[in-house]
Amino acid sequence: MGKLQSKHGDSFVVNAFLRRGVEECERYGAADHKLKNAQV
C-alpha cells in the first residue's frame, strides 16, 4: 500500500513537472518568436 501510494505520488510530481516544462517552453518559444520578428 505504501509503495503504491509512493509510486502514484511520484507520477503526480512527474506529470506536474512535465506540464510546467511544456508551459515554460511555449512561453519561451513565444518570446523567442517575438524577438526574431522584432529583429526582422
mmCIF entry with sequence, helices, sheets and N, C-alpha, C, O atoms, coordinates in Angstrom:
data_MODEL
# 
_entry.id   MODEL 
# 
_entity.id                         1 
_entity.type                       polymer 
_entity.pdbx_number_of_molecules   1 
# 
_entity_poly.entity_id                      1 
_entity_poly.type                           'polypeptide(L)' 
_entity_poly.nstd_linkage                   no 
_entity_poly.nstd_monomer                   no 
_entity_poly.pdbx_seq_one_letter_code       MGKLQSKHGDSFVVNAFLRRGVEECERYGAADHKLKNAQV 
_entity_poly.pdbx_seq_one_letter_code_can   MGKLQSKHGDSFVVNAFLRRGVEECERYGAADHKLKNAQV 
_entity_poly.pdbx_strand_id                 A 
# 
loop_
_entity_poly_seq.entity_id 
_entity_poly_seq.num 
_entity_poly_seq.mon_id 
_entity_poly_seq.hetero 
1 1  MET n 
1 2  GLY n 
1 3  LYS n 
1 4  LEU n 
1 5  GLN n 
1 6  SER n 
1 7  LYS n 
1 8  HIS n 
1 9  GLY n 
1 10 ASP n 
1 11 SER n 
1 12 PHE n 
1 13 VAL n 
1 14 VAL n 
1 15 ASN n 
1 16 ALA n 
1 17 PHE n 
1 18 LEU n 
1 19 ARG n 
1 20 ARG n 
1 21 GLY n 
1 22 VAL n 
1 23 GLU n 
1 24 GLU n 
1 25 CYS n 
1 26 GLU n 
1 27 ARG n 
1 28 TYR n 
1 29 GLY n 
1 30 ALA n 
1 31 ALA n 
1 32 ASP n 
1 33 HIS n 
1 34 LYS n 
1 35 LEU n 
1 36 LYS n 
1 37 ASN n 
1 38 ALA n 
1 39 GLN n 
1 40 VAL n 
# 
_struct_asym.id          A 
_struct_asym.entity_id   1 
# 
_struct_conf.conf_type_id            HELX_P 
_struct_conf.id                      HELX_P1 
_struct_conf.pdbx_PDB_helix_id       AA1 
_struct_conf.beg_label_comp_id       GLY 
_struct_conf.beg_label_asym_id       A 
_struct_conf.beg_label_seq_id        2 
_struct_conf.pdbx_beg_PDB_ins_code   ? 
_struct_conf.end_label_comp_id       GLN 
_struct_conf.end_label_asym_id       A 
_struct_conf.end_label_seq_id        39 
_struct_conf.pdbx_end_PDB_ins_code   ? 
_struct_conf.beg_auth_comp_id        GLY 
_struct_conf.beg_auth_asym_id        A 
_struct_conf.beg_auth_seq_id         2 
_struct_conf.end_auth_comp_id        GLN 
_struct_conf.end_auth_asym_id        A 
_struct_conf.end_auth_seq_id         39 
_struct_conf.pdbx_PDB_helix_class    1 
_struct_conf.details                 ? 
_struct_conf.pdbx_PDB_helix_length   38 
# 
_struct_conf_type.id          HELX_P 
_struct_conf_type.criteria    ? 
_struct_conf_type.reference   ? 
# 
loop_
_atom_site.group_PDB 
_atom_site.id 
_atom_site.type_symbol 
_atom_site.label_atom_id 
_atom_site.label_alt_id 
_atom_site.label_comp_id 
_atom_site.label_asym_id 
_atom_site.label_entity_id 
_atom_site.label_seq_id 
_atom_site.pdbx_PDB_ins_code 
_atom_site.Cartn_x 
_atom_site.Cartn_y 
_atom_site.Cartn_z 
_atom_site.occupancy 
_atom_site.B_iso_or_equiv 
_atom_site.pdbx_formal_charge 
_atom_site.auth_seq_id 
_atom_site.auth_comp_id 
_atom_site.auth_asym_id 
_atom_site.auth_atom_id 
_atom_site.pdbx_PDB_model_num 
ATOM 1   N N  . MET A 1 1  ? 0.848  -1.195 0.000   1.00 0.00 ? 1  MET A N  1 
ATOM 2   C CA . MET A 1 1  ? 0.000  0.000  0.000   1.00 0.00 ? 1  MET A CA 1 
ATOM 3   C C  . MET A 1 1  ? 0.885  1.247  0.000   1.00 0.00 ? 1  MET A C  1 
ATOM 4   O O  . MET A 1 1  ? 0.633  2.191  -0.748  1.00 0.00 ? 1  MET A O  1 
ATOM 5   N N  . GLY A 1 2  ? 1.919  1.245  0.840   1.00 0.00 ? 2  GLY A N  1 
ATOM 6   C CA . GLY A 1 2  ? 2.820  2.393  0.902   1.00 0.00 ? 2  GLY A CA 1 
ATOM 7   C C  . GLY A 1 2  ? 3.539  2.589  -0.424  1.00 0.00 ? 2  GLY A C  1 
ATOM 8   O O  . GLY A 1 2  ? 3.705  3.716  -0.890  1.00 0.00 ? 2  GLY A O  1 
ATOM 9   N N  . LYS A 1 3  ? 3.965  1.481  -1.029  1.00 0.00 ? 3  LYS A N  1 
ATOM 10  C CA . LYS A 1 3  ? 4.676  1.572  -2.313  1.00 0.00 ? 3  LYS A CA 1 
ATOM 11  C C  . LYS A 1 3  ? 3.751  2.149  -3.385  1.00 0.00 ? 3  LYS A C  1 
ATOM 12  O O  . LYS A 1 3  ? 4.156  3.005  -4.171  1.00 0.00 ? 3  LYS A O  1 
ATOM 13  N N  . LEU A 1 4  ? 2.516  1.675  -3.408  1.00 0.00 ? 4  LEU A N  1 
ATOM 14  C CA . LEU A 1 4  ? 1.565  2.135  -4.408  1.00 0.00 ? 4  LEU A CA 1 
ATOM 15  C C  . LEU A 1 4  ? 1.338  3.635  -4.269  1.00 0.00 ? 4  LEU A C  1 
ATOM 16  O O  . LEU A 1 4  ? 1.302  4.368  -5.257  1.00 0.00 ? 4  LEU A O  1 
ATOM 17  N N  . GLN A 1 5  ? 1.186  4.076  -3.020  1.00 0.00 ? 5  GLN A N  1 
ATOM 18  C CA . GLN A 1 5  ? 0.946  5.497  -2.784  1.00 0.00 ? 5  GLN A CA 1 
ATOM 19  C C  . GLN A 1 5  ? 2.165  6.316  -3.207  1.00 0.00 ? 5  GLN A C  1 
ATOM 20  O O  . GLN A 1 5  ? 2.027  7.396  -3.783  1.00 0.00 ? 5  GLN A O  1 
ATOM 21  N N  . SER A 1 6  ? 3.360  5.794  -2.918  1.00 0.00 ? 6  SER A N  1 
ATOM 22  C CA . SER A 1 6  ? 4.593  6.492  -3.273  1.00 0.00 ? 6  SER A CA 1 
ATOM 23  C C  . SER A 1 6  ? 4.721  6.576  -4.792  1.00 0.00 ? 6  SER A C  1 
ATOM 24  O O  . SER A 1 6  ? 5.089  7.615  -5.340  1.00 0.00 ? 6  SER A O  1 
ATOM 25  N N  . LYS A 1 7  ? 4.412  5.464  -5.462  1.00 0.00 ? 7  LYS A N  1 
ATOM 26  C CA . LYS A 1 7  ? 4.511  5.423  -6.921  1.00 0.00 ? 7  LYS A CA 1 
ATOM 27  C C  . LYS A 1 7  ? 3.532  6.429  -7.529  1.00 0.00 ? 7  LYS A C  1 
ATOM 28  O O  . LYS A 1 7  ? 3.877  7.157  -8.460  1.00 0.00 ? 7  LYS A O  1 
ATOM 29  N N  . HIS A 1 8  ? 2.333  6.463  -7.007  1.00 0.00 ? 8  HIS A N  1 
ATOM 30  C CA . HIS A 1 8  ? 1.316  7.387  -7.505  1.00 0.00 ? 8  HIS A CA 1 
ATOM 31  C C  . HIS A 1 8  ? 1.779  8.824  -7.283  1.00 0.00 ? 8  HIS A C  1 
ATOM 32  O O  . HIS A 1 8  ? 1.593  9.684  -8.144  1.00 0.00 ? 8  HIS A O  1 
ATOM 33  N N  . GLY A 1 9  ? 2.378  9.076  -6.133  1.00 0.00 ? 9  GLY A N  1 
ATOM 34  C CA . GLY A 1 9  ? 2.861  10.425 -5.822  1.00 0.00 ? 9  GLY A CA 1 
ATOM 35  C C  . GLY A 1 9  ? 3.978  10.829 -6.771  1.00 0.00 ? 9  GLY A C  1 
ATOM 36  O O  . GLY A 1 9  ? 4.031  11.975 -7.219  1.00 0.00 ? 9  GLY A O  1 
ATOM 37  N N  . ASP A 1 10 ? 4.871  9.895  -7.078  1.00 0.00 ? 10 ASP A N  1 
ATOM 38  C CA . ASP A 1 10 ? 5.981  10.193 -7.996  1.00 0.00 ? 10 ASP A CA 1 
ATOM 39  C C  . ASP A 1 10 ? 5.448  10.555 -9.383  1.00 0.00 ? 10 ASP A C  1 
ATOM 40  O O  . ASP A 1 10 ? 5.902  11.514 -10.006 1.00 0.00 ? 10 ASP A O  1 
ATOM 41  N N  . SER A 1 11 ? 4.468  9.762  -9.858  1.00 0.00 ? 11 SER A N  1 
ATOM 42  C CA . SER A 1 11 ? 3.919  10.022 -11.190 1.00 0.00 ? 11 SER A CA 1 
ATOM 43  C C  . SER A 1 11 ? 3.216  11.375 -11.204 1.00 0.00 ? 11 SER A C  1 
ATOM 44  O O  . SER A 1 11 ? 3.242  12.088 -12.207 1.00 0.00 ? 11 SER A O  1 
ATOM 45  N N  . PHE A 1 12 ? 2.589  11.719 -10.085 1.00 0.00 ? 12 PHE A N  1 
ATOM 46  C CA . PHE A 1 12 ? 1.893  13.014 -9.999  1.00 0.00 ? 12 PHE A CA 1 
ATOM 47  C C  . PHE A 1 12 ? 2.910  14.149 -10.105 1.00 0.00 ? 12 PHE A C  1 
ATOM 48  O O  . PHE A 1 12 ? 2.679  15.143 -10.793 1.00 0.00 ? 12 PHE A O  1 
ATOM 49  N N  . VAL A 1 13 ? 4.033  13.985 -9.417  1.00 0.00 ? 13 VAL A N  1 
ATOM 50  C CA . VAL A 1 13 ? 5.087  15.015 -9.446  1.00 0.00 ? 13 VAL A CA 1 
ATOM 51  C C  . VAL A 1 13 ? 5.655  15.127 -10.854 1.00 0.00 ? 13 VAL A C  1 
ATOM 52  O O  . VAL A 1 13 ? 5.872  16.230 -11.354 1.00 0.00 ? 13 VAL A O  1 
ATOM 53  N N  . VAL A 1 14 ? 5.896  13.983 -11.493 1.00 0.00 ? 14 VAL A N  1 
ATOM 54  C CA . VAL A 1 14 ? 6.449  13.980 -12.854 1.00 0.00 ? 14 VAL A CA 1 
ATOM 55  C C  . VAL A 1 14 ? 5.482  14.666 -13.807 1.00 0.00 ? 14 VAL A C  1 
ATOM 56  O O  . VAL A 1 14 ? 5.898  15.481 -14.631 1.00 0.00 ? 14 VAL A O  1 
ATOM 57  N N  . ASN A 1 15 ? 4.184  14.343 -13.704 1.00 0.00 ? 15 ASN A N  1 
ATOM 58  C CA . ASN A 1 15 ? 3.187  14.954 -14.583 1.00 0.00 ? 15 ASN A CA 1 
ATOM 59  C C  . ASN A 1 15 ? 3.160  16.462 -14.392 1.00 0.00 ? 15 ASN A C  1 
ATOM 60  O O  . ASN A 1 15 ? 3.107  17.212 -15.366 1.00 0.00 ? 15 ASN A O  1 
ATOM 61  N N  . ALA A 1 16 ? 3.196  16.909 -13.142 1.00 0.00 ? 16 ALA A N  1 
ATOM 62  C CA . ALA A 1 16 ? 3.164  18.346 -12.854 1.00 0.00 ? 16 ALA A CA 1 
ATOM 63  C C  . ALA A 1 16 ? 4.427  19.005 -13.409 1.00 0.00 ? 16 ALA A C  1 
ATOM 64  O O  . ALA A 1 16 ? 4.368  20.102 -13.964 1.00 0.00 ? 16 ALA A O  1 
ATOM 65  N N  . PHE A 1 17 ? 5.565  18.331 -13.256 1.00 0.00 ? 17 PHE A N  1 
ATOM 66  C CA . PHE A 1 17 ? 6.835  18.874 -13.740 1.00 0.00 ? 17 PHE A CA 1 
ATOM 67  C C  . PHE A 1 17 ? 6.822  18.988 -15.267 1.00 0.00 ? 17 PHE A C  1 
ATOM 68  O O  . PHE A 1 17 ? 7.244  20.001 -15.826 1.00 0.00 ? 17 PHE A O  1 
ATOM 69  N N  . LEU A 1 18 ? 6.332  17.935 -15.935 1.00 0.00 ? 18 LEU A N  1 
ATOM 70  C CA . LEU A 1 18 ? 6.288  17.946 -17.396 1.00 0.00 ? 18 LEU A CA 1 
ATOM 71  C C  . LEU A 1 18 ? 5.344  19.031 -17.884 1.00 0.00 ? 18 LEU A C  1 
ATOM 72  O O  . LEU A 1 18 ? 5.646  19.744 -18.840 1.00 0.00 ? 18 LEU A O  1 
ATOM 73  N N  . ARG A 1 19 ? 4.192  19.153 -17.218 1.00 0.00 ? 19 ARG A N  1 
ATOM 74  C CA . ARG A 1 19 ? 3.219  20.158 -17.632 1.00 0.00 ? 19 ARG A CA 1 
ATOM 75  C C  . ARG A 1 19 ? 3.824  21.545 -17.490 1.00 0.00 ? 19 ARG A C  1 
ATOM 76  O O  . ARG A 1 19 ? 3.641  22.398 -18.358 1.00 0.00 ? 19 ARG A O  1 
ATOM 77  N N  . ARG A 1 20 ? 4.548  21.773 -16.391 1.00 0.00 ? 20 ARG A N  1 
ATOM 78  C CA . ARG A 1 20 ? 5.182  23.067 -16.147 1.00 0.00 ? 20 ARG A CA 1 
ATOM 79  C C  . ARG A 1 20 ? 6.267  23.311 -17.201 1.00 0.00 ? 20 ARG A C  1 
ATOM 80  O O  . ARG A 1 20 ? 6.423  24.427 -17.697 1.00 0.00 ? 20 ARG A O  1 
ATOM 81  N N  . GLY A 1 21 ? 7.012  22.257 -17.536 1.00 0.00 ? 21 GLY A N  1 
ATOM 82  C CA . GLY A 1 21 ? 8.065  22.386 -18.540 1.00 0.00 ? 21 GLY A CA 1 
ATOM 83  C C  . GLY A 1 21 ? 7.483  22.760 -19.894 1.00 0.00 ? 21 GLY A C  1 
ATOM 84  O O  . GLY A 1 21 ? 8.041  23.596 -20.605 1.00 0.00 ? 21 GLY A O  1 
ATOM 85  N N  . VAL A 1 22 ? 6.355  22.139 -20.253 1.00 0.00 ? 22 VAL A N  1 
ATOM 86  C CA . VAL A 1 22 ? 5.720  22.441 -21.543 1.00 0.00 ? 22 VAL A CA 1 
ATOM 87  C C  . VAL A 1 22 ? 5.260  23.887 -21.560 1.00 0.00 ? 22 VAL A C  1 
ATOM 88  O O  . VAL A 1 22 ? 5.444  24.586 -22.558 1.00 0.00 ? 22 VAL A O  1 
ATOM 89  N N  . GLU A 1 23 ? 4.662  24.345 -20.462 1.00 0.00 ? 23 GLU A N  1 
ATOM 90  C CA . GLU A 1 23 ? 4.182  25.727 -20.406 1.00 0.00 ? 23 GLU A CA 1 
ATOM 91  C C  . GLU A 1 23 ? 5.348  26.696 -20.551 1.00 0.00 ? 23 GLU A C  1 
ATOM 92  O O  . GLU A 1 23 ? 5.236  27.697 -21.259 1.00 0.00 ? 23 GLU A O  1 
ATOM 93  N N  . GLU A 1 24 ? 6.467  26.410 -19.889 1.00 0.00 ? 24 GLU A N  1 
ATOM 94  C CA . GLU A 1 24 ? 7.628  27.300 -19.968 1.00 0.00 ? 24 GLU A CA 1 
ATOM 95  C C  . GLU A 1 24 ? 8.213  27.274 -21.377 1.00 0.00 ? 24 GLU A C  1 
ATOM 96  O O  . GLU A 1 24 ? 8.642  28.307 -21.892 1.00 0.00 ? 24 GLU A O  1 
ATOM 97  N N  . CYS A 1 25 ? 8.231  26.103 -21.999 1.00 0.00 ? 25 CYS A N  1 
ATOM 98  C CA . CYS A 1 25 ? 8.765  26.006 -23.369 1.00 0.00 ? 25 CYS A CA 1 
ATOM 99  C C  . CYS A 1 25 ? 7.915  26.846 -24.302 1.00 0.00 ? 25 CYS A C  1 
ATOM 100 O O  . CYS A 1 25 ? 8.448  27.555 -25.156 1.00 0.00 ? 25 CYS A O  1 
ATOM 101 N N  . GLU A 1 26 ? 6.603  26.778 -24.150 1.00 0.00 ? 26 GLU A N  1 
ATOM 102 C CA . GLU A 1 26 ? 5.715  27.549 -25.015 1.00 0.00 ? 26 GLU A CA 1 
ATOM 103 C C  . GLU A 1 26 ? 5.925  29.039 -24.773 1.00 0.00 ? 26 GLU A C  1 
ATOM 104 O O  . GLU A 1 26 ? 5.933  29.836 -25.711 1.00 0.00 ? 26 GLU A O  1 
ATOM 105 N N  . ARG A 1 27 ? 6.096  29.406 -23.504 1.00 0.00 ? 27 ARG A N  1 
ATOM 106 C CA . ARG A 1 27 ? 6.279  30.820 -23.166 1.00 0.00 ? 27 ARG A CA 1 
ATOM 107 C C  . ARG A 1 27 ? 7.596  31.332 -23.749 1.00 0.00 ? 27 ARG A C  1 
ATOM 108 O O  . ARG A 1 27 ? 7.642  32.404 -24.352 1.00 0.00 ? 27 ARG A O  1 
ATOM 109 N N  . TYR A 1 28 ? 8.679  30.545 -23.562 1.00 0.00 ? 28 TYR A N  1 
ATOM 110 C CA . TYR A 1 28 ? 9.981  30.959 -24.095 1.00 0.00 ? 28 TYR A CA 1 
ATOM 111 C C  . TYR A 1 28 ? 9.946  30.960 -25.624 1.00 0.00 ? 28 TYR A C  1 
ATOM 112 O O  . TYR A 1 28 ? 10.538 31.828 -26.266 1.00 0.00 ? 28 TYR A O  1 
ATOM 113 N N  . GLY A 1 29 ? 9.248  29.981 -26.196 1.00 0.00 ? 29 GLY A N  1 
ATOM 114 C CA . GLY A 1 29 ? 9.149  29.900 -27.652 1.00 0.00 ? 29 GLY A CA 1 
ATOM 115 C C  . GLY A 1 29 ? 8.442  31.123 -28.199 1.00 0.00 ? 29 GLY A C  1 
ATOM 116 O O  . GLY A 1 29 ? 8.861  31.676 -29.216 1.00 0.00 ? 29 GLY A O  1 
ATOM 117 N N  . ALA A 1 30 ? 7.373  31.556 -27.539 1.00 0.00 ? 30 ALA A N  1 
ATOM 118 C CA . ALA A 1 30 ? 6.628  32.737 -27.986 1.00 0.00 ? 30 ALA A CA 1 
ATOM 119 C C  . ALA A 1 30 ? 7.507  33.981 -27.859 1.00 0.00 ? 30 ALA A C  1 
ATOM 120 O O  . ALA A 1 30 ? 7.505  34.833 -28.747 1.00 0.00 ? 30 ALA A O  1 
ATOM 121 N N  . ALA A 1 31 ? 8.253  34.089 -26.766 1.00 0.00 ? 31 ALA A N  1 
ATOM 122 C CA . ALA A 1 31 ? 9.122  35.252 -26.545 1.00 0.00 ? 31 ALA A CA 1 
ATOM 123 C C  . ALA A 1 31 ? 10.229 35.261 -27.596 1.00 0.00 ? 31 ALA A C  1 
ATOM 124 O O  . ALA A 1 31 ? 10.576 36.313 -28.133 1.00 0.00 ? 31 ALA A O  1 
ATOM 125 N N  . ASP A 1 32 ? 10.779 34.088 -27.882 1.00 0.00 ? 32 ASP A N  1 
ATOM 126 C CA . ASP A 1 32 ? 11.843 33.988 -28.880 1.00 0.00 ? 32 ASP A CA 1 
ATOM 127 C C  . ASP A 1 32 ? 11.298 34.381 -30.247 1.00 0.00 ? 32 ASP A C  1 
ATOM 128 O O  . ASP A 1 32 ? 11.979 35.052 -31.022 1.00 0.00 ? 32 ASP A O  1 
ATOM 129 N N  . HIS A 1 33 ? 10.089 33.970 -30.538 1.00 0.00 ? 33 HIS A N  1 
ATOM 130 C CA . HIS A 1 33 ? 9.452  34.287 -31.817 1.00 0.00 ? 33 HIS A CA 1 
ATOM 131 C C  . HIS A 1 33 ? 9.269  35.801 -31.935 1.00 0.00 ? 33 HIS A C  1 
ATOM 132 O O  . HIS A 1 33 ? 9.509  36.383 -32.993 1.00 0.00 ? 33 HIS A O  1 
ATOM 133 N N  . LYS A 1 34 ? 8.846  36.422 -30.849 1.00 0.00 ? 34 LYS A N  1 
ATOM 134 C CA . LYS A 1 34 ? 8.649  37.876 -30.860 1.00 0.00 ? 34 LYS A CA 1 
ATOM 135 C C  . LYS A 1 34 ? 9.978  38.598 -31.077 1.00 0.00 ? 34 LYS A C  1 
ATOM 136 O O  . LYS A 1 34 ? 10.042 39.586 -31.809 1.00 0.00 ? 34 LYS A O  1 
ATOM 137 N N  . LEU A 1 35 ? 11.034 38.101 -30.440 1.00 0.00 ? 35 LEU A N  1 
ATOM 138 C CA . LEU A 1 35 ? 12.355 38.721 -30.601 1.00 0.00 ? 35 LEU A CA 1 
ATOM 139 C C  . LEU A 1 35 ? 12.811 38.621 -32.049 1.00 0.00 ? 35 LEU A C  1 
ATOM 140 O O  . LEU A 1 35 ? 13.343 39.585 -32.599 1.00 0.00 ? 35 LEU A O  1 
ATOM 141 N N  . LYS A 1 36 ? 12.609 37.471 -32.668 1.00 0.00 ? 36 LYS A N  1 
ATOM 142 C CA . LYS A 1 36 ? 13.021 37.279 -34.059 1.00 0.00 ? 36 LYS A CA 1 
ATOM 143 C C  . LYS A 1 36 ? 12.240 38.223 -34.968 1.00 0.00 ? 36 LYS A C  1 
ATOM 144 O O  . LYS A 1 36 ? 12.800 38.811 -35.893 1.00 0.00 ? 36 LYS A O  1 
ATOM 145 N N  . ASN A 1 37 ? 10.944 38.363 -34.696 1.00 0.00 ? 37 ASN A N  1 
ATOM 146 C CA . ASN A 1 37 ? 10.115 39.249 -35.510 1.00 0.00 ? 37 ASN A CA 1 
ATOM 147 C C  . ASN A 1 37 ? 10.563 40.702 -35.343 1.00 0.00 ? 37 ASN A C  1 
ATOM 148 O O  . ASN A 1 37 ? 10.559 41.471 -36.304 1.00 0.00 ? 37 ASN A O  1 
ATOM 149 N N  . ALA A 1 38 ? 10.945 41.071 -34.128 1.00 0.00 ? 38 ALA A N  1 
ATOM 150 C CA . ALA A 1 38 ? 11.366 42.447 -33.849 1.00 0.00 ? 38 ALA A CA 1 
ATOM 151 C C  . ALA A 1 38 ? 12.683 42.736 -34.575 1.00 0.00 ? 38 ALA A C  1 
ATOM 152 O O  . ALA A 1 38 ? 12.880 43.842 -35.078 1.00 0.00 ? 38 ALA A O  1 
ATOM 153 N N  . GLN A 1 39 ? 13.585 41.750 -34.631 1.00 0.00 ? 39 GLN A N  1 
ATOM 154 C CA . GLN A 1 39 ? 14.876 41.953 -35.288 1.00 0.00 ? 39 GLN A CA 1 
ATOM 155 C C  . GLN A 1 39 ? 14.680 42.108 -36.790 1.00 0.00 ? 39 GLN A C  1 
ATOM 156 O O  . GLN A 1 39 ? 15.394 42.882 -37.426 1.00 0.00 ? 39 GLN A O  1 
ATOM 157 N N  . VAL A 1 40 ? 13.736 41.394 -37.359 1.00 0.00 ? 40 VAL A N  1 
ATOM 158 C CA . VAL A 1 40 ? 13.484 41.472 -38.808 1.00 0.00 ? 40 VAL A CA 1 
ATOM 159 C C  . VAL A 1 40 ? 12.642 42.683 -39.073 1.00 0.00 ? 40 VAL A C  1 
ATOM 160 O O  . VAL A 1 40 ? 12.300 42.958 -40.223 1.00 0.00 ? 40 VAL A O  1 
# 
